[in-house]
Amino acid sequence: MGVQMKSPMTEEWFPELYRQKVRSQRTRRCVIDVPSKENEPRIQHTLLGIELKVGRRRISCPDLPTARYMRVFAKIGCKEFAIPYDITKISAIADELESSLERALLRFDGDSVKRARTLRQIRSEIQSMGSGDDVPTFKKTVKGKRG
C-alpha cells in the first residue's frame, strides 16, 4: 500500500491545484520530451526567443510565463499536461504550482526516497487527469440571418 504524500491542506497539493486552476478551464495540450524523473530545467533567453532547457533538450516557448509554467512540469518529469488557453492566467498559475511543488519537496529535503515517491505520485495524478485536447474546443453559436 502506497504512502499518501498529500499536503494536510489539500488545496495546496500540486495535483489539486492543477485540477482546480487548470483542468477546470479551457486548455490546450502540451507534450514535451523530458525524462520521467526529477529534472533541473532552466529558462534561457536566446536571440531567437525564450527556451526551456532540460538536459540537452531545448524547447521553444512563446513567452516567459509559459516557459515558467512548462518548467514546473519538466522539473517533475511530466511529459504531457494541459496549459490554460487564456494566456493572462498562466503566470499566476505558474506561481502557485511552483510554490506548491517547492513546499512538497522541502518536506522531504534530506530523504531522496520519499522525494522520488512524492514526484511519482504527483506525475501519476497529473497523468490520470489528462492533458486535454491538442486544440481547445469552442462553443459554436449559430447567428440568425439578418434581413
C-alpha positions in Angstrom: 0.0 0.0 0.0 1.4 3.4 -1.0 2.0 6.2 1.4 -0.1 9.2 0.8 2.1 12.3 0.4 -0.7 14.8 0.1 -0.3 18.1 2.0 -2.5 18.5 5.0 -4.1 21.4 3.2 -5.2 19.5 0.0 -5.9 22.7 -1.9 -2.2 23.4 -1.8 -1.3 19.9 -3.1 0.1 20.2 -6.7 -2.3 17.9 -8.4 -5.3 19.5 -6.7 -4.2 23.0 -7.9 -3.8 21.5 -11.4 -7.3 20.1 -11.2 -8.9 23.3 -9.8 -6.9 26.0 -11.6 -6.0 24.4 -15.0 -8.3 21.4 -15.9 -11.4 23.3 -14.8 -11.0 25.8 -17.7 -10.3 25.7 -21.5 -6.8 24.4 -22.1 -4.6 23.1 -24.8 -2.4 20.0 -24.6 1.4 20.3 -24.3 3.8 17.4 -24.9 7.5 17.8 -24.0 10.3 15.2 -24.3 11.7 15.1 -20.9 12.9 12.2 -18.7 10.2 10.8 -16.3 12.2 11.8 -13.2 13.2 14.9 -11.3 15.0 17.3 -13.7 16.7 20.7 -13.3 15.2 22.7 -16.2 16.5 26.2 -17.0 14.9 29.0 -18.8 17.2 30.6 -21.4 16.8 33.9 -23.2 18.3 33.5 -26.7 18.5 35.7 -29.8 15.5 33.6 -31.2 13.4 33.9 -28.0 12.8 32.0 -24.8 13.8 28.3 -24.4 13.3 25.8 -21.7 16.4 23.6 -21.5 16.1 20.2 -19.9 19.4 18.3 -20.0 20.5 18.6 -23.7 16.9 19.2 -24.9 15.8 22.7 -25.8 12.1 23.5 -26.0 11.0 26.8 -27.6 8.5 28.8 -25.6 6.3 31.6 -26.8 6.8 33.8 -23.7 8.3 33.9 -20.2 5.1 32.9 -18.2 4.6 29.9 -20.5 8.3 28.9 -20.0 7.9 29.2 -16.2 4.7 27.1 -16.4 6.3 24.4 -18.5 9.4 24.4 -16.3 7.4 23.2 -13.3 6.1 20.2 -15.2 9.6 19.5 -16.7 11.0 19.6 -13.2 8.8 16.7 -12.0 9.3 14.8 -15.3 5.7 15.2 -16.5 5.7 14.7 -20.3 2.1 15.6 -21.1 0.0 18.3 -19.4 -2.6 21.0 -20.1 -1.8 24.7 -20.5 -4.5 27.3 -19.9 -5.7 28.7 -23.2 -6.1 32.2 -21.6 -2.5 33.4 -21.6 -3.4 36.1 -18.9 -3.8 33.3 -16.3 -0.6 31.4 -17.0 1.7 33.5 -14.8 -0.4 33.4 -11.7 -1.0 29.6 -12.0 2.7 29.1 -12.6 3.4 30.9 -9.3 1.0 28.7 -7.4 2.3 25.5 -8.9 5.9 26.4 -8.3 5.2 27.2 -4.6 3.2 24.0 -4.2 5.9 21.9 -5.6 8.6 23.5 -3.5 6.6 23.1 -0.3 6.0 19.4 -1.2 9.7 18.8 -1.9 11.0 20.7 1.1 9.1 18.3 3.4 11.5 15.5 2.2 14.6 17.6 1.6 17.0 15.0 3.1 15.1 11.9 2.1 15.6 11.1 -1.6 13.4 8.0 -1.5 10.4 9.9 -0.2 11.1 12.8 -2.5 11.1 10.5 -5.5 7.9 8.8 -4.3 6.3 12.2 -4.0 7.2 13.1 -7.6 5.9 9.8 -8.9 2.6 10.3 -7.1 2.3 13.8 -8.5 3.1 12.6 -12.0 0.6 9.8 -11.7 -2.2 12.1 -10.5 -1.5 14.6 -13.3 -1.5 11.8 -15.8 -4.8 10.4 -14.5 -6.4 13.9 -15.0 -5.2 14.0 -18.6 -3.6 16.7 -20.7 -6.6 17.8 -22.6 -7.2 18.2 -26.3 -4.5 19.3 -28.8 -6.7 22.2 -29.7 -9.2 23.7 -27.2 -12.9 23.3 -28.0 -15.0 26.3 -28.6 -18.8 26.5 -28.3 -20.3 27.2 -31.7 -23.1 29.6 -31.8 -25.5 30.0 -34.7 -26.4 33.5 -35.5 -29.7 34.3 -37.2 -29.9 35.7 -40.7 -30.1 39.5 -40.9 -32.6 40.7 -43.3 
